[in-house]
Amino acid sequence: MIRLAVEPLTRQAFAPFGAVLQTDGAAHYPINQGNTTRYHALAEAETDPAGRAILSIFRGVPRPTPISITMLERHPLGSQAFMPLSDEEWLIVVADRPKTESLRCFRATGGQGVQYATNVWHHPLLVLARAQNFLVVDRDGPGENLEEVFLDPQAEIVL
């Protein structure tokens, strides 16, 4: 069992895996007669020509602690973005290849989301405090858009 260090989620640290979705430091401008601020183009949904970008809500529940990281998944036909709908911290586990020694773990605030780029290895949703909803933008359409790999050795996150 390998223990993962938990890093703060920053745009720079997460850049090899996709984009961080947050208002801090984002391009923005007023709209609707100045009553709304638009944080523009935080990420761009990726999909192959046969697919389409869709919006869904995923509800994650906490896992037992320490959190075991036993598998990774990736989506070869499109990106996948997660934006929390409540102000709760959550974790993101990613890797540049499906090997335990490549894992990185980030702690996101409730105001931060991520978009996994196409083909980025990641662990399914990891919430910490309670059941938590996420707005998800990903690909729908024909073709196999999910690949899973089980890890040996496994990793764990101790908070």
N, C-alpha and C positions, 0 to 999 in steps of 0.2 A: 504494500500500500504506500503510495506517495502522497505527501501532504502538499496542498497547493497554497501558495501565498495569495492573499486578496489585495489587489491593487485598486486605487481609486480610478474611476472611469474618466478618461480625458480624451479629447479628439486625437491628440498626437499618439497616445499609447494604443488606441483602438484602430487607427488608420489602416494598418495592414489587413484588417478583417472587414471593414466597412465604414459606416458613418455613425457618429454620435448625434442623436436628435435632442437638441436643447436650445432654449431661447438665449441663454447667456452667450454673448459674442456672435450671435447670428445676425445676418443681414435682415433688416426690418424697416418698415415704413408704415405710416398711418393710412388707414382706409376708412370707409363709411363715415365720412364727415368728421374724421378724427376720433371717433368713438371706439375704434378697434385698431390694434397693431397687428400687422401681418409679418410673421417670421417666415421669410420667403425661401422656398426650395431647400429645405433642410437635407433632403436626399431625393434621389430619383429612383422610382421603382424599376427594377430590371426584370424583363421577361423575354423568352424566346418568341419568335413570330407567331407560333401556334397558340400561345397562352395569352391571358389577359390579367391585369392587376385587379385584385379584389380587396375589399375591406372586411375584416371579421373581428369579433371579440373573443379572446381566449381568457379563460379564468384558471389561474394557477393556484395551487394550494401548497403550503410548506411541506417539505420532505423531512424525514427524521434526521436529527443531527447526531454525529457529524454527517455531513452530506456526502454520500458516495457518488463518485463520477465513474460510471460503468460503461457508458457508451457515448458516442458522438453521432451526429447526423449532419447531412449537407443537402442542399437543393441545387442540382445541376442546371435547372432550366429557369431560375429566377431568384431574385433577392427576397429577403424576408425582413420586415421591420416590425419592431415591438415598441409601443409607447404606453407606459403605465397610465391608468385612468384614476389613480389615487396617489397620494403623497407618501408612499412606502418605499423603502430601499429594497433592492433586489440584486441578484447576482447574474453575471454573464460569464460563461466558460467557453473559450474559443481555442482553436489550434490551427497552425498552418498545415499540419498533416495529422492523420488520426493515430497519434502515438502519445502515450501518457506523458513522456518527457517534453512534449510540445505544448502542453496545456497552459493556458493563462486564464486567471480568474479576475474579474473586475466587479467592484461594488458600485452600483448606480444609485443615484438619489431618485426619489419619486418624480422629479422633474426632468429626468434623462431617459431617453429611449435609444435604441440602436437599430441600425439596418445592417444585417449580415449581407455582404456581397454574394453574388452567385458563386456557388461551390465552396463557401467557407464552412469549415467544420465547426460545429457548436453543440453544446448540450441543450436539451429542451429546457423550457422555462423554469427558473429557480426563484421562487418568492420566499420571503423570510418571515414576515410577521403574521399574516393571515391570508385568507383567500383574497386574491387580487386580480382585477380585470385589466386587460391590455388591448388596445386597438392594434390590430395586426394588418399590415399591407403585404400581401404576397401573391403568388401566381396560381391561377387556376387554369386548367385546360388539359389536353391530351398529353400523354407521355409520362414516363416515370420521373417524378421530381423529388424523390426521397431516397437517400442512401444512408444506411445505418452501419456502424462498426462498433463492436464490443471491445473494450480495452482490457489488456492484460500486460502489466499489472494495472489494477484500478487505482484511482486517486480519491482523496477525501478532502473536504473543506471543513476546517474547525474554526468556528467563529468565536 
